[in-house]
Amino acid sequence: MSGDSMQVDVPQIQRLLEIDPYLNDYQREIRRRYGCFREIVDSINRNEGGLEKFTRGYEHFGIHVTHDNGIYMKEWAPGAAGLFLRGDFNNWEQTQYSFTKIDYGKWELRIPPNPDGSCPIPHDSRIKLIVKKQNGELVNRLSPWARYVKRQEKITIFDQIFWNPPANERYQFKHPHPAKPASLTIYESHVGIASWEGKVATYKQFTQNVIPRIADLGYNAIQLMAIMEHAYYASFGYQVTSFFAASRWEVLRFLLSNCRWWIEEYKFDGYRFDGVTSMIYHTHGMEVHKWFNPLLFHFIQNIQRILKTVSDEDWELSKICHEMTNRRYGEKAIAYAESHDQALVGDKTIAFWLMDKEMYTHMSNLSDPSLIIDRGIALHKMIRLITIGLGGEGYLTFMGKYYAMVTMNYISRKHQGDKVVVFDRANILVFVFNFHTNQSYTDYKIGVNVPGKYKIVLDSDAEQYGGHRRLDHNVDFFTKDEPWDERRCSLMVYIPSRSAFVLAKVD
């Protein structure tokens, strides 16, 4: 961007700087980046008729059936000396159907309908592009705009499938988009590995066997990994088949159109982008920037480091609470204790960091008691509950790791000596944590903001969660008109060691 960055007008920047004065030191960079963004948007508006048209590249690029049942195909291949289409429909003849080069590295092909009016390429047949390189060599390629690719059994090469079923066989969506929830409880999942049978699960199996469980657990959003075709299954979808990467105008059209296509075609509601730190920083996230808050990712890194290097006797509760609540006012955050990165990609899950090989021999009710398992299960539940309770305006879990709940909170106690944390949410729920390894507390005084009667509604030590059943859920807790920990009143509770519970106001 040319010119003085400080002259760039950024909407509501003063409000942003009032909320977070630390950003004043980065005001020039914020303005510069917004200026770069505006230059790109303005260029799209001038040259392409706006983002509305620009993000509909899938309507023009790739292969399409024309109104008279012919074929129209357009591709961007600026480095090609020639482009051809072949497939089952022409017995794989390489150069029978040649593209015509048009402007800006684009190529187009038109094939008229058959004499009987039918489409010249049969539905569900294989096709492939032939690219003529500058040295005259002909190479097979898949169209980056392909909507359906697959490979034959025991063959590693993928083919594009021409998908053109009769109108009565095309799926029609039956339901509108659900209303946007006030807060998100996200279940992160991968359709293919969502089966206990050791096979690649299908969307139908996921629909029948997994989605009902997700709904029953109270989640209101599903974050699906690997929806795009990917050749190497162990990549979990990070190696997308037939995508290319280069910083060119048509690639921008391609990527934005791809985002839009999944929304229009499959009614997706949004995206979770990976590697955001590398997008934001010229240093690719290798240096610490105090103003950047990547949705509590720093807490995930810290909790992993703590589990690997620090015994829970030495956990600093004030630091944990700070990390969980350190986010800019008014900026919604999604909290999670671990996502697929920790569960699948090059690291151990929290459960394995806590219990390791003991999980293979002592997780059964029939196994001998194990202090490692007892400690691990207790801390595993508490880590997740405190993340849910303090972490943000939304919560995410990776498949197989459950809990859900969100809203605003107030931390009334974080006592390092006692290893006790207490906070309330929405003046309705009170969360109580005792991280002490062996000290339980009788008649422990905690502050609450709303007077009345409270009862236990969630208990990490309950038998159904693998606990020791040290709390009586029939007990009613009545507040006293005695302020405590900057709360208007107080009540007395019993807090077993390495446990957490939630009280709810019932009267």
Secondary structure in CASP SS format (residue, H / E / C, confidence):
PFRMAT SS
TARGET T0000
AUTHOR 0000-0000-0000
METHOD secondary structure of the structure
MODEL  1
M C 1.00
S C 1.00
G C 1.00
D C 1.00
S H 1.00
M H 1.00
Q H 1.00
V C 1.00
D C 1.00
V C 1.00
P C 1.00
Q C 1.00
I H 1.00
Q H 1.00
R H 1.00
L H 1.00
L H 1.00
E H 1.00
I H 1.00
D C 1.00
P H 1.00
Y H 1.00
L H 1.00
N H 1.00
D H 1.00
Y H 1.00
Q H 1.00
R H 1.00
E H 1.00
I H 1.00
R H 1.00
R H 1.00
R H 1.00
Y H 1.00
G H 1.00
C H 1.00
F H 1.00
R H 1.00
E H 1.00
I H 1.00
V H 1.00
D H 1.00
S H 1.00
I H 1.00
N H 1.00
R H 1.00
N H 1.00
E H 1.00
G C 1.00
G C 1.00
L H 1.00
E H 1.00
K H 1.00
F H 1.00
T C 1.00
R C 1.00
G H 1.00
Y H 1.00
E H 1.00
H C 1.00
F C 1.00
G E 1.00
I E 1.00
H E 1.00
V E 1.00
T C 1.00
H C 1.00
D C 1.00
N C 1.00
G C 1.00
I E 1.00
Y E 1.00
M E 1.00
K E 1.00
E E 1.00
W E 1.00
A C 1.00
P C 1.00
G C 1.00
A C 1.00
A C 1.00
G E 1.00
L E 1.00
F E 1.00
L E 1.00
R E 1.00
G E 1.00
D H 1.00
F H 1.00
N H 1.00
N C 1.00
W C 1.00
E C 1.00
Q C 1.00
T C 1.00
Q C 1.00
Y E 1.00
S E 1.00
F C 1.00
T E 1.00
K E 1.00
I C 1.00
D H 1.00
Y H 1.00
G H 1.00
K E 1.00
W E 1.00
E E 1.00
L E 1.00
R E 1.00
I E 1.00
P C 1.00
P C 1.00
N C 1.00
P C 1.00
D C 1.00
G C 1.00
S C 1.00
C C 1.00
P C 1.00
I C 1.00
P C 1.00
H C 1.00
D C 1.00
S E 1.00
R E 1.00
I E 1.00
K E 1.00
L E 1.00
I E 1.00
V E 1.00
K E 1.00
K C 1.00
Q C 1.00
N C 1.00
G C 1.00
E C 1.00
L E 1.00
V E 1.00
N E 1.00
R E 1.00
L C 1.00
S C 1.00
P C 1.00
W C 1.00
A C 1.00
R C 1.00
Y C 1.00
V E 1.00
K E 1.00
R E 1.00
Q C 1.00
E C 1.00
K C 1.00
I C 1.00
T C 1.00
I C 1.00
F E 1.00
D E 1.00
Q E 1.00
I E 1.00
F E 1.00
W C 1.00
N C 1.00
P C 1.00
P C 1.00
A H 1.00
N H 1.00
E H 1.00
R C 1.00
Y C 1.00
Q C 1.00
F C 1.00
K C 1.00
H C 1.00
P C 1.00
H C 1.00
P C 1.00
A C 1.00
K C 1.00
P C 1.00
A C 1.00
S C 1.00
L E 1.00
T E 1.00
I E 1.00
Y E 1.00
E E 1.00
S E 1.00
H E 1.00
V H 1.00
G H 1.00
I H 1.00
A C 1.00
S C 1.00
W C 1.00
E C 1.00
G C 1.00
K C 1.00
V C 1.00
A C 1.00
T C 1.00
Y H 1.00
K H 1.00
Q H 1.00
F H 1.00
T H 1.00
Q H 1.00
N H 1.00
V H 1.00
I H 1.00
P H 1.00
R H 1.00
I H 1.00
A H 1.00
D H 1.00
L C 1.00
G C 1.00
Y C 1.00
N C 1.00
A E 1.00
I E 1.00
Q E 1.00
L E 1.00
M E 1.00
A C 1.00
I C 1.00
M C 1.00
E C 1.00
H E 1.00
A C 1.00
Y C 1.00
Y H 1.00
A H 1.00
S H 1.00
F C 1.00
G C 1.00
Y C 1.00
Q C 1.00
V E 1.00
T C 1.00
S C 1.00
F C 1.00
F C 1.00
A C 1.00
A C 1.00
S C 1.00
R C 1.00
W H 1.00
E H 1.00
V H 1.00
L H 1.00
R H 1.00
F H 1.00
L H 1.00
L H 1.00
S H 1.00
N H 1.00
C H 1.00
R H 1.00
W H 1.00
W H 1.00
I H 1.00
E H 1.00
E H 1.00
Y H 1.00
K C 1.00
F C 1.00
D C 1.00
G C 1.00
Y C 1.00
R C 1.00
F C 1.00
D C 1.00
G C 1.00
V H 1.00
T H 1.00
S H 1.00
M H 1.00
I H 1.00
Y C 1.00
H C 1.00
T C 1.00
H C 1.00
G C 1.00
M C 1.00
E C 1.00
V C 1.00
H C 1.00
K C 1.00
W C 1.00
F C 1.00
N C 1.00
P C 1.00
L C 1.00
L C 1.00
F H 1.00
H H 1.00
F H 1.00
I H 1.00
Q H 1.00
N H 1.00
I H 1.00
Q H 1.00
R H 1.00
I H 1.00
L H 1.00
K H 1.00
T H 1.00
V C 1.00
S C 1.00
D H 1.00
E H 1.00
D H 1.00
W C 1.00
E C 1.00
L H 1.00
S H 1.00
K H 1.00
I H 1.00
C H 1.00
H H 1.00
E H 1.00
M H 1.00
T H 1.00
N C 1.00
R C 1.00
R C 1.00
Y C 1.00
G C 1.00
E C 1.00
K C 1.00
A C 1.00
I E 1.00
A E 1.00
Y C 1.00
A C 1.00
E C 1.00
S C 1.00
H H 1.00
D H 1.00
Q H 1.00
A H 1.00
L H 1.00
V C 1.00
G C 1.00
D C 1.00
K C 1.00
T C 1.00
I H 1.00
A H 1.00
F H 1.00
W H 1.00
L H 1.00
M H 1.00
D H 1.00
K H 1.00
E H 1.00
M H 1.00
Y H 1.00
T C 1.00
H C 1.00
M C 1.00
S C 1.00
N C 1.00
L C 1.00
S C 1.00
D C 1.00
P C 1.00
S C 1.00
L H 1.00
I H 1.00
I H 1.00
D H 1.00
R H 1.00
G H 1.00
I H 1.00
A H 1.00
L H 1.00
H H 1.00
K H 1.00
M H 1.00
I H 1.00
R H 1.00
L H 1.00
I H 1.00
T H 1.00
I H 1.00
G H 1.00
L H 1.00
G C 1.00
G C 1.00
E C 1.00
G E 1.00
Y E 1.00
L E 1.00
T E 1.00
F E 1.00
M C 1.00
G C 1.00
K C 1.00
Y C 1.00
Y C 1.00
A C 1.00
M C 1.00
V C 1.00
T C 1.00
M C 1.00
N E 1.00
Y E 1.00
I E 1.00
S E 1.00
R E 1.00
K E 1.00
H E 1.00
Q C 1.00
G C 1.00
D C 1.00
K C 1.00
V E 1.00
V E 1.00
V E 1.00
F E 1.00
D E 1.00
R E 1.00
A C 1.00
N C 1.00
I C 1.00
L E 1.00
V E 1.00
F E 1.00
V E 1.00
F E 1.00
N E 1.00
F C 1.00
H C 1.00
T C 1.00
N C 1.00
Q C 1.00
S C 1.00
Y E 1.00
T E 1.00
D E 1.00
Y E 1.00
K E 1.00
I E 1.00
G E 1.00
V E 1.00
N C 1.00
V C 1.00
P C 1.00
G C 1.00
K E 1.00
Y E 1.00
K E 1.00
I E 1.00
V E 1.00
L E 1.00
D E 1.00
S C 1.00
D C 1.00
A C 1.00
E H 1.00
Q H 1.00
Y H 1.00
G C 1.00
G C 1.00
H C 1.00
R C 1.00
R C 1.00
L C 1.00
D C 1.00
H C 1.00
N C 1.00
V C 1.00
D C 1.00
F E 1.00
F E 1.00
T C 1.00
K E 1.00
D C 1.00
E C 1.00
P C 1.00
W E 1.00
D C 1.00
E C 1.00
R E 1.00
R C 1.00
C E 1.00
S E 1.00
L E 1.00
M E 1.00
V E 1.00
Y E 1.00
I E 1.00
P C 1.00
S C 1.00
R C 1.00
S E 1.00
A E 1.00
F E 1.00
V E 1.00
L E 1.00
A E 1.00
K E 1.00
V C 1.00
D C 1.00
END
